[in-house]
Structures are given as structure tokens and as C-alpha cells.
Amino acid sequence: MRYPYLLFDADDTLFDFPRASSRAFSIMCQMDGIPDTPEVRQLYHDINRELWDAFDRGEVTKDHVTLERYVRLLQALKLDLDPARCNRDYLTALGEGVYPLPHAEAVCRELVRRGHRLYILTNAVASVQRSRLQGSVFAALITAAFISEDAGASKPDRAYYDYVRAQVPELTAENCLVIGDSLATDIRGANNAGLPCCWFNPKGLAPWGELRIDHTITDLRQLLDIV
């Protein structure tokens, strides 16, 4: 066993986040009276992506992102609605949307059967991620989930990984592997922490920057041959 400890990202690595988000957005629109059209969805997506990119750069907080996206959306649509309520309705629905990516459950079950210890490392909203994990097939497979809100730091900051290693003191740079889809947070974070990493790249994107990528997979089943 090359890597006994496996540190998985959650969204877009194990969970189908776009599917869950799309469902949650539809529910929120229905509850709060927002037109659920392709144009509105694209506007929300652009606003949301801009704010999360700022979060990844350490420029804004997560609380700012989750509320401000609805402030800007409602302003753009000229709707006199409560952005905090829209955000609550969206996050509640998001926490109920649990959709594993193809092969994720089978791969995790096989890894546990082989004796690996699986952990989740995530920057997601804590209440949402806890709800999704508790209601998912991964609940019995994951040893622990480390959420950035609890850590007081976020991926890709070194402090976040220091927090994780303090919780799992037997973790070393030789016995663990970070697995995630995001170069900006998962792979850069592993680099910052001096940990080996595996880029989950199902879309076949080109890498950027001067990041160290130890392994690349396009299908989660390929992980079984690496670890």
C-alpha cells in the first residue's frame, strides 16, 4: 500500500456539485419568486464564479461570497427580495442534494476494503457539507471530514493542512495522497503543504502554472492502480 491515507476533495471529485447546485437553484427560484431561465442561471453563475475566485485568492470571506452573490443577482434583476432568505433557501436545498460522481462510491468502497483510511478536505459551507455527507453513501466510508470553517483556514493555505495534520498526527508526506479536481485549491494546497497529490481531471484540461502534479487521472477507477 503506497498511500494508506487518502485526502479527498468533495465537490467535483466525489460529489456532482453542478447537479446539486442546479436543483437547489431551481428550488430557491420557485420559493422566492425568481425567474428560472437560462439567462438568469448564467448571470448567477458568472457572479458566483467571480466571488468564489476572489475567495480562493483570499480577498473575501465565505460568508461574504454566499450572501453577496444574491445581493448582486437581485440588483441585476431589479427584484426587491431578501438576499439572505434566497441564500438560506438555496443552501438548505443544496444540503439535501447528494449525487455521487460516476464510480465514486465503488472506488471508495474498494479503497476501504483494501485498508485505506479516507478523509474529506473541503472549503464548502460547513452546514451544507455536513448535511450532504450525513445523507450520502460516503458516511460510513469516510474516517473524518475537515471543513475549512472549523479549521480557521481554507485550501490552499498551508495553515489548513497544518490543521488537518494536527487532527491526524500519523499523517506524513510519505504515506498520504491529496486527490482533487481543482488546481487552484487542491493541487496548489498540496504543493503548499509539501504533500503528494493526484489531479482528478475528467475533462482533460491543460495544467497551468508551475504546480507539481504527481499523478493525473481522468476516471476515479484509475486511482486504484496508484495507491
matplotlib code that plots the C-alpha trace (Angstrom):
import matplotlib.pyplot as plt

x = [0.0, 1.7, -0.7, -2.6, -4.2, -6.2, -7.3, -10.3, -11.8, -15.6, -17.3, -16.5, -14.2, -16.7, -19.9, -21.6, -21.8, -23.3, -26.2, -26.9, -26.5, -28.8, -31.5, -31.0, -31.2, -34.5, -36.0, -34.8, -36.2, -39.6, -39.7, -38.6, -40.2, -37.1, -37.4, -35.7, -34.4, -31.1, -30.3, -30.8, -28.8, -25.9, -26.0, -25.9, -23.1, -20.9, -21.5, -20.9, -17.7, -16.3, -16.9, -15.5, -12.4, -11.9, -12.4, -9.7, -7.3, -8.0, -9.7, -13.1, -14.7, -17.0, -19.9, -19.4, -19.5, -22.7, -24.7, -23.1, -23.9, -27.6, -27.3, -25.7, -28.2, -31.2, -29.8, -29.1, -32.6, -34.1, -36.0, -37.0, -36.3, -34.3, -30.9, -30.3, -33.6, -32.6, -29.2, -30.8, -33.3, -30.5, -28.1, -30.9, -31.8, -28.1, -27.6, -30.3, -28.8, -26.4, -25.2, -22.0, -19.9, -19.6, -17.6, -17.0, -18.9, -17.5, -13.9, -14.2, -15.7, -12.8, -10.3, -11.8, -11.8, -8.1, -7.4, -7.1, -8.3, -10.4, -10.7, -12.5, -10.9, -13.3, -13.8, -17.6, -20.1, -20.0, -23.7, -24.2, -21.3, -22.2, -25.8, -24.7, -22.1, -24.6, -27.1, -24.6, -23.3, -19.9, -20.9, -19.8, -16.7, -15.0, -13.0, -13.4, -14.2, -12.2, -14.1, -12.3, -14.7, -13.7, -10.0, -9.9, -8.2, -9.0, -7.4, -4.8, -3.4, -0.7, -2.4, -5.4, -3.2, -1.4, -4.8, -5.6, -2.2, -2.7, -6.0, -4.3, -0.8, 0.2, -0.2, 3.2, 4.3, 5.2, 2.0, -0.8, -2.2, -4.3, -6.9, -8.9, -10.2, -9.0, -5.6, -6.1, -7.1, -6.4, -3.2, -1.8, -2.8, -0.9, 2.1, 2.0, 1.8, 4.5, 2.1, 1.9, -1.2, -3.4, -5.3, -8.7, -9.1, -12.1, -12.4, -8.8, -7.8, -4.3, -2.4, -1.2, 1.4, 4.4, 2.5, 3.8, 1.3, 2.4, -0.4, -3.3, -6.4, -9.5, -11.5, -11.7, -11.2, -7.6, -6.9, -6.9, -3.8, -1.9, -2.5]
y = [0.0, 3.1, 5.7, 4.4, 7.9, 9.4, 13.0, 13.6, 16.9, 16.6, 18.7, 17.7, 15.0, 12.7, 14.7, 16.0, 19.6, 21.1, 18.7, 19.5, 23.2, 23.3, 21.5, 23.8, 26.9, 25.8, 25.2, 28.6, 30.3, 28.6, 29.5, 33.1, 34.1, 34.5, 33.6, 30.3, 30.9, 30.1, 33.8, 34.1, 31.0, 32.3, 35.6, 33.8, 31.5, 34.4, 36.3, 33.2, 32.3, 35.8, 35.8, 32.3, 33.1, 36.1, 33.8, 31.4, 34.4, 35.2, 38.5, 37.9, 35.6, 32.7, 34.4, 37.4, 35.2, 33.3, 36.5, 38.9, 36.6, 37.1, 40.8, 41.2, 38.9, 40.6, 44.0, 43.0, 41.6, 44.7, 42.4, 43.7, 40.4, 39.5, 38.1, 36.5, 34.5, 33.5, 32.3, 30.3, 28.6, 27.7, 26.4, 24.3, 22.7, 22.2, 20.3, 17.9, 17.2, 14.2, 12.9, 10.8, 11.1, 8.0, 5.2, 7.3, 5.0, 1.8, 3.2, 4.4, 1.0, -0.8, 1.5, 0.9, -2.8, -2.7, -0.9, 2.7, 5.5, 8.1, 11.7, 14.7, 18.1, 20.8, 24.6, 24.2, 25.8, 23.7, 23.2, 22.2, 19.8, 18.1, 17.6, 16.2, 13.8, 12.5, 11.7, 10.1, 6.7, 8.0, 8.5, 5.0, 5.1, 8.4, 8.4, 12.2, 15.4, 18.5, 21.7, 25.0, 26.8, 24.6, 24.8, 28.6, 28.5, 27.3, 25.4, 26.2, 27.8, 25.8, 26.6, 24.5, 21.4, 22.0, 21.8, 18.5, 17.0, 18.1, 16.1, 13.1, 13.1, 9.9, 11.6, 12.2, 13.4, 9.8, 8.0, 10.2, 11.4, 14.5, 13.9, 16.8, 18.4, 22.0, 23.1, 26.4, 24.9, 21.1, 20.8, 24.2, 23.4, 20.0, 21.8, 24.4, 21.7, 19.5, 16.6, 14.4, 15.0, 13.5, 15.7, 14.4, 15.8, 14.2, 17.0, 16.6, 20.2, 21.5, 22.2, 25.8, 27.5, 25.8, 23.3, 19.9, 17.2, 13.8, 11.8, 12.7, 10.6, 11.1, 8.4, 7.7, 4.0, 4.8, 5.8, 2.1, 1.5, 4.4, 4.0]
z = [0.0, -1.2, 0.3, 3.3, 3.9, 1.1, 1.4, -1.0, -2.1, -2.0, -4.7, -8.3, -7.0, -5.2, -5.5, -8.6, -7.4, -10.6, -10.5, -6.8, -7.3, -10.3, -8.3, -5.3, -7.6, -9.1, -5.6, -4.4, -7.5, -7.0, -3.3, -3.7, -7.0, -9.2, -12.9, -13.5, -17.0, -18.8, -18.8, -15.0, -14.4, -16.5, -14.6, -11.3, -12.5, -13.6, -10.3, -8.2, -10.1, -9.7, -6.0, -5.4, -7.4, -5.1, -2.1, -3.5, -3.7, -0.1, -0.9, 0.7, 3.3, 2.6, 4.3, 2.0, -1.0, -0.2, 0.6, -1.9, -4.9, -4.2, -3.4, -6.9, -8.6, -7.2, -8.0, -11.6, -12.0, -10.2, -7.8, -4.3, -2.5, 0.6, -0.5, 2.9, 2.5, -1.0, 0.2, 3.1, 0.8, -1.7, 0.9, 2.6, -0.8, -1.6, 1.6, 0.5, -2.9, -2.7, -6.1, -6.2, -9.3, -11.5, -9.8, -6.7, -4.3, -5.8, -5.7, -2.1, -1.0, -2.6, -1.0, 2.4, 1.7, 1.0, 4.3, 3.3, 5.5, 3.7, 4.7, 3.1, 2.8, 1.8, 1.6, 1.3, 3.6, 6.8, 7.3, 3.7, 3.6, 6.9, 5.7, 2.4, 3.9, 6.5, 3.8, 1.4, 0.8, 1.9, 5.6, 6.5, 4.3, 5.4, 8.6, 9.1, 7.2, 7.7, 6.8, 6.4, 8.7, 11.5, 10.6, 10.6, 7.3, 3.7, 0.9, -0.5, 2.7, 4.4, 7.7, 6.6, 6.0, 9.3, 11.0, 9.2, 10.2, 13.8, 13.8, 12.1, 13.6, 11.9, 8.5, 6.8, 3.4, 2.6, 3.5, 2.2, -1.1, -1.8, -4.5, -6.1, -9.2, -8.6, -9.5, -7.6, -4.3, -4.1, -6.1, -5.0, -1.5, -1.6, -3.0, -0.3, 2.4, 0.8, 0.2, -2.8, -5.0, -7.7, -10.1, -11.0, -14.5, -16.2, -18.8, -19.9, -19.1, -19.6, -16.4, -15.7, -13.6, -12.1, -10.0, -9.1, -10.1, -9.0, -10.6, -13.1, -13.5, -15.8, -14.2, -10.4, -11.1, -12.2, -8.6, -7.6, -9.6, -8.0, -4.3]

ax = plt.figure().add_subplot(projection="3d")
ax.plot(x, y, z, "-o")
ax.set_aspect("equal")
plt.show()
